[in-house]
Amino acid sequence: MKETSLHFLLSVLSVLSCTTDQARLTLSPSSSQFFEGDSLSLSCEEDDSSAGWTLRRNTTRETRTQCDDWGTSAGSSCNISLSFPSDSGVYWCESREGATSQSINITVSGGAVILQSPVLPVMEGENITLICRTQTSSDLPADFYKHGSLIIDRPTGHVTILHVSKADEGVYRCNIRGHGESPPGWISVTGTPTTTAPPTIAVPPPEPTTASSAVPPSDSAPLQQVFTVVRYLVVFCPYVISTVLLVSLYRHRPTGIGG
C-alpha cells in the first residue's frame, strides 16, 4: 500500500513538473499590426533550453517554415528587419519533440492606417489601449469599430477600455477620415475577472462605489485554495520529486555488508 501511494505521488508530481518546460512567444514591438517596412523581433522565452525551441510560421505562401526562411536567426529569437504584407500570418514556438507555445497573429499592412492592439490575450479585469495611427501620426481623430459597428469616435486617435471582460473579445478596426481604414484585428480576453465593474470605455472617470452596490464575497474560496496548492506543486515539484526519491533510496539501502 505504501509503495502504491509513493508511485502515485511520483506520477502526479512528474506530470505537474512537465508544465514548467514550456516556451513563451514574445513580440517586440508588442502589437498585432505593423506597417510595411517596419522591423520586428520574435523570441521564444524558454524554461528548458535543451528542448530546442524554434520559431515557425504559417502564411498564405508557406506552412511551418523556420526563421532562416524569412528572417535572421539569433539563438531562439528571429528578427525581421524589413517586413512585407507576405509576412502576415500565425507565428509560434515549437520544440524538437513537437510541443508548441501559444500562437500569435501578425498583420503587416501596405495601407495607410493600422490599429495597434494587444497581440497576446488580455487578462479579464485589465485595461487595454487601442491606437489608430498612420505612419507619421498617432493622434489624429479616429472612429473605432467592433464587429463592424461604431463603438466610439476619439479626437486623440486612441481609446482605453477599462476592466475588460469576455464581452470585449472580438474583431476591432479603426478609421481615420481622409486617410483610410485599418485591417481588422482580433482581441482575445482570458482569465478570471479581478473586478466586478462592467467594461467601460475610458471617457469620464468611473464613479466611486457605494456600500449599497458592493458585491458579496465569492463562494469560490475552496477552489482558489486548490489552485494555490497546485501552483505551489508546479513551482516546487522538482524539489519534491528529488526529496521523495532520496528518501525512498535511503529506506531501501543495504543495512550492512555481507561477510
Steps between C-alpha positions, in 0.01 A plus 500: 500500500782738588677423170178560305451837670863592432473411131176699469659805662803480271275468194295807594807709575668393177198613297494833681872553446455463124297820490811704586689397185316736265583794276332839481493686171565873531486771235673838498350751440194337659224564247280289279540730196800660327563720200686360202870569556482482881750283687395252766656235719354173626647290777435167670549555872568146614517329838694206357766590242568130433155467338633683192218749449483660156272758340258393228225669304211443263420758232298496179819400316667251734432255783707418812809676368786588735663837563788444255246504215359845581715676762835518675544239770674582829474206737134457591415841352418609147527851359313637199681819401269593212147363517262445209129412478612146418633478858142511629408172664506279808823464700589255777788321677550128452732254676688208347239267654215689334374697802369846410458835672204729475472643148460864402358667190697777330370725222736708285301761311586679180226753573511841667338411836554228760340420835753434775344253743624222733647207310473265800180413691404756764403394852147585611500810721797664324489821298593505133577793269425500128695744281395593148795641312657590171870464427559859613243559775317321783279787617267567206122478560385141449185287508522161673286202399426159650347233275431774244302725738627839615580496872656845542673783315802657666672828412828370641524185287506259792251347742544307826260223600487458877458171683463282191285187510420222253230730359779725367654218298456536127606658171597868511603750235532876473461772241676835463299725272696606196762229552321167500407199707716253690493124443279312748669370814386237751525576874493197728402516868580223747521427871292581804361850555671696775220755532123504485484832318354470147725563197513873436651715229720754675340835430387624844657354819296223669268601782599390854345180626246539780433258783162406351660392173767283658509143373486216759807279536537220247433137594807389305742515797546118518572489126753780534672302778525201266656721231746632759606147595538397136705812424722422800552145374581619147767738629657268755425158351855441369632542854225279645572227247870505587425483872253211464745301289784555748281392791389190310861405417607561860229268639591221259879530533694186620532499879841332502773328298477121477800303640 
